[in-house]
Amino acid sequence: MALVNELYSENLSATDLNKVRQKKRILSLLHTNGNLSAPDLSKWLKISLPTCIVLLNDLMLQGYVKNIGIGESSGGRKPNLFGLPEDRFYVISCDFARFNASMVICDCYNQFVTPVLLVDTHIDDPDLVDKLFQAAQKLMTENQIPNQKVFGLGVDMPGLIDSKAGINYTIKDKKRQNIGRDLKQRFNKLIYIDNDARMHAYGEFNFGAGKGYKDAIFIHWSWGLGLGIIVNGQLYSGNKGFAGELSHIPMIENGDLCICGKRGCLETIASSNTIIKRVAQGFADNEISSLINQFKDHPDRVTPEDVVNMARQGDEFCISILNEIGKAMGKGLSYIIQLLNPEVIVLSGPLSKARQYVLSPIQQSLNRLCLEKISGNTTVIVSDLGDQSALLGTSEMVYQKVFSEINFTESTQS
């Protein structure tokens, strides 16, 4: 797509190239703000109203924009409103968990237009690309969405990811690390790859509990501790896209071995892995617990969600586990708060659903370890979007790419 756009741009005069940029900006503004009038758009673009109307007419002829109807007016003539047709632009959004991936198709207003499809795959699956392609074909076919109206695919996954290059350095097989290239070859569409925690953060920032904040921290709390950072209203990725590896901050000298190969990382004391280890120890110690009694014949079937549910029912063993990991998480957050001084920290993921059973010990740690002047201005809250935040964040990021790279030489698609 980049090469097509380069060749396309080379054949345009400076005037025509400026019109293309303005058209892209119109699509982006309508995507972000919803329906707008021509006077509103001309002010945003800083162009004359007649010029704006000419651009809108061109976009309507190509089917990219539609006339919505008459809007409200505070006085004088009521303006015509323009918007994006809901059935003109679609993107595919895919969010990886530890053992599977979720896929959905979104319209230009980030509304899910298909059911969320679970895909049995993981980042080291040699058939990952084929499985994602087959899942996408299934969603398009069953929901009657034409392939030519799907403008891009966004995939968020765990790992050290260079989003610009589309490379996931955490994939074990080095030949498969350039997942962006492989997906591009199979889908022949715009492809965007990023870290799952950053896309959770981007979803919360645009649609969830982080909306309205300029400096925010987002943590997806599960088997790992994914960190997304918003600084002055912008998603921060670092030099190569590796910012936010909260999981692997060393916390305990000569502690437990982490999956990264080092010892004593925060992930070893404040994640779902920690819960499962503590439960296993509880079985070995014959702890008095409803959880232990319920799963006595199948201790390997206990999940972190089971521990959270039992804590809500008053199981003291489960409450103590959540208290332990909450305090550990609070210690990790104390470093983040004193370094970045965020307005808010938003927790999402399975362990955030424990709410008061982890929020109270987190706050205890922050009170003990942080300077009061800093921590006192940071609020810790739990997401209400849940697992949808990453799908929404990825969809939004793909649309930003789509509207910046769209090729207007294409004819109107049916």
Residue pairs with C-beta under 8 A, 6 or more apart in sequence:
1 189
1 190
1 405
1 407
2 405
4 407
5 405
5 407
8 407
8 409
9 17
9 20
12 20
19 55
19 58
20 408
22 45
22 47
22 51
22 55
23 55
23 58
23 59
23 64
23 408
24 403
24 404
24 406
25 44
25 45
26 41
26 45
26 52
26 55
26 56
26 59
26 65
27 59
27 64
27 65
27 84
27 403
27 406
28 400
28 403
28 404
29 36
29 41
29 44
29 45
30 36
30 65
30 82
30 83
30 84
31 84
31 108
31 109
31 399
31 403
34 83
34 109
35 68
35 71
35 81
35 82
35 83
36 44
36 81
36 82
36 83
37 71
37 79
37 80
37 81
37 82
38 49
38 52
38 53
38 56
38 79
38 80
38 82
39 49
39 79
40 79
41 52
41 56
41 82
42 48
42 49
42 51
42 52
45 52
56 65
56 82
59 65
60 66
60 67
60 82
61 412
62 408
62 410
62 411
62 412
63 85
63 88
63 412
63 413
64 84
64 85
64 88
65 82
65 83
65 84
65 85
66 82
66 83
66 84
66 85
67 80
67 81
67 82
68 80
68 81
68 82
68 83
69 80
69 81
70 78
70 79
70 80
70 81
71 78
71 79
71 80
71 81
72 78
73 79
84 108
84 109
85 108
86 107
86 108
86 109
86 111
87 107
87 149
88 108
88 149
88 413
89 107
89 108
89 149
89 151
89 399
89 402
90 105
90 106
90 107
90 108
90 113
90 145
90 149
90 150
90 151
91 105
91 106
91 150
91 151
91 152
91 153
91 154
91 395
91 398
91 399
91 402
92 103
92 104
92 105
92 106
92 136
92 139
92 150
92 152
92 153
92 154
93 103
93 104
93 105
93 106
93 154
93 391
93 392
93 394
93 395
93 398
94 101
94 102
94 103
94 119
94 132
94 153
94 154
94 155
94 156
94 391
94 394
95 101
95 102
95 103
95 156
95 196
95 199
95 387
95 390
95 391
95 394
96 122
96 123
96 155
96 156
96 157
96 158
96 196
97 222
98 122
98 158
98 222
98 223
99 122
100 118
100 119
100 120
100 121
100 122
101 118
101 119
101 121
101 122
101 132
101 157
102 116
102 117
102 118
102 119
102 387
102 391
103 116
103 117
103 119
103 132
103 135
103 136
103 139
104 112
104 114
104 115
104 116
104 117
104 139
104 391
105 112
105 113
105 114
105 139
105 140
105 143
105 145
105 150
106 112
106 113
106 391
106 392
106 395
107 113
108 399
110 207
110 392
110 395
110 396
110 399
112 391
113 143
113 145
114 139
114 142
114 143
114 145
116 391
117 135
117 138
117 139
119 131
119 132
119 135
120 131
121 127
121 128
121 131
121 132
122 128
123 157
123 158
123 159
123 168
123 170
123 171
124 171
124 172
124 173
125 131
126 173
126 176
128 176
128 179
129 179
129 182
129 183
129 186
130 186
132 153
132 155
132 183
133 186
133 187
136 150
136 153
136 187
139 145
140 146
140 147
140 150
146 413
146 414
148 413
148 414
149 413
150 189
151 189
151 190
151 398
151 402
151 406
152 189
152 190
152 191
152 192
152 398
152 399
152 401
152 402
153 183
153 187
153 189
153 190
153 191
153 192
153 398
154 191
154 192
154 193
154 194
154 199
154 394
154 395
154 397
154 398
155 179
155 183
155 191
155 192
155 193
155 194
155 394
156 193
156 194
156 195
156 196
156 198
156 199
156 200
156 390
156 393
156 394
157 168
157 179
157 193
157 195
157 196
158 170
158 195
158 196
158 197
158 224
158 226
159 168
159 169
159 170
159 171
159 195
160 168
160 169
160 170
160 195
160 241
160 242
160 245
161 167
161 168
161 169
161 170
161 193
161 194
161 195
161 241
161 242
162 169
162 240
162 241
162 242
163 192
163 193
163 194
163 195
163 237
163 241
164 241
165 178
165 180
166 178
166 179
166 180
166 181
166 183
166 184
166 191
166 192
166 193
167 177
167 178
167 179
167 180
167 193
168 177
168 179
168 193
169 177
171 177
171 179
176 182
179 193
180 191
180 192
180 193
183 191
183 193
184 191
190 398
190 401
190 402
190 405
192 394
192 397
192 398
192 401
194 241
194 394
194 397
195 226
195 228
195 237
195 241
195 244
196 220
196 226
196 390
197 218
197 219
197 220
197 226
197 227
197 228
197 244
198 226
198 228
198 235
198 237
198 244
198 393
199 228
199 389
199 390
199 393
199 394
199 397
200 218
200 220
200 226
200 228
200 348
200 349
200 389
200 390
200 393
201 210
201 216
201 218
201 227
201 228
201 229
201 230
201 235
201 346
201 393
202 228
202 235
202 393
202 394
202 396
202 397
203 385
203 388
203 389
203 390
203 391
203 392
203 393
203 394
203 396
204 210
204 211
204 216
204 218
204 228
204 346
204 348
204 383
204 385
204 389
204 393
205 211
205 213
205 216
205 218
205 230
205 235
205 393
206 392
206 393
206 396
207 385
207 389
207 392
207 393
207 396
208 346
208 383
208 384
208 385
208 389
208 392
209 344
209 346
209 381
209 382
209 383
209 384
209 385
210 216
210 218
210 230
210 344
210 346
213 230
213 342
213 343
213 344
214 230
214 232
214 233
214 343
215 230
215 231
215 232
215 340
215 341
215 342
215 343
216 229
216 230
216 342
216 343
216 344
216 345
216 346
217 227
217 228
217 229
217 230
217 333
217 336
217 340
217 342
217 344
217 345
217 346
218 227
218 228
218 229
218 230
218 345
218 346
218 348
219 225
219 226
219 227
219 228
219 246
219 333
219 345
219 346
219 347
219 348
219 349
220 226
220 228
220 348
220 349
220 390
221 271
221 329
221 347
221 348
221 349
221 350
221 351
221 352
222 271
222 272
222 304
222 349
222 350
222 351
223 271
223 272
223 273
224 247
224 267
224 271
225 246
225 247
225 266
225 267
225 270
225 271
225 329
225 332
226 244
226 246
226 247
226 349
227 243
227 244
227 245
227 246
227 336
228 235
228 244
229 235
229 236
229 243
229 244
229 340
230 236
231 340
236 243
237 243
237 244
238 244
246 266
246 332
246 336
247 258
247 260
247 265
247 266
247 267
247 271
248 258
248 260
248 262
248 265
248 266
248 267
249 265
249 266
249 332
249 335
250 262
250 263
250 264
250 265
251 264
251 265
251 266
251 268
251 269
251 328
251 331
251 332
252 263
252 264
252 268
252 269
253 264
254 263
254 264
255 263
255 264
255 265
255 268
255 269
256 263
256 264
256 268
256 269
256 277
257 263
257 268
258 264
258 265
258 267
258 268
259 267
260 267
266 328
266 329
266 331
266 332
267 273
268 274
269 325
269 328
270 325
270 328
270 329
270 332
271 325
271 351
272 304
272 350
272 351
274 321
274 324
274 325
274 328
275 304
275 307
275 321
275 322
275 325
275 351
276 302
276 304
278 321
278 324
279 291
279 299
279 302
279 307
279 321
280 299
282 289
282 291
282 292
282 317
283 292
283 296
283 299
286 292
287 317
288 317
289 310
289 315
289 316
289 317
289 318
290 310
290 313
290 315
291 302
291 306
291 307
291 310
291 315
291 317
291 318
292 317
294 310
295 301
295 302
295 306
304 350
304 351
305 350
305 353
307 318
307 321
307 322
308 318
308 322
308 350
308 351
308 353
308 354
308 357
310 317
310 318
311 318
311 319
311 321
311 322
311 354
311 357
312 357
319 357
322 354
322 357
322 358
322 361
323 357
323 358
323 360
323 361
324 361
325 351
325 358
326 354
326 357
326 358
326 359
326 360
326 361
326 362
326 365
327 361
327 362
327 364
327 365
328 365
329 358
329 362
329 365
330 361
330 362
330 363
330 364
330 365
330 366
330 369
331 365
331 369
333 345
333 362
333 365
333 366
333 380
334 365
334 366
334 369
334 370
334 375
336 342
336 345
337 345
337 366
337 370
337 374
337 375
337 378
338 370
338 371
338 374
338 375
341 374
341 377
341 378
342 378
343 377
343 378
343 379
344 378
344 379
344 380
344 381
345 378
345 379
345 380
345 381
346 381
346 382
346 383
347 358
347 380
347 381
347 382
347 383
348 382
348 383
348 385
348 386
348 389
351 358
352 358
352 382
352 383
353 382
355 382
359 380
359 382
362 380
363 380
366 375
366 378
366 380
367 375
383 389
385 392
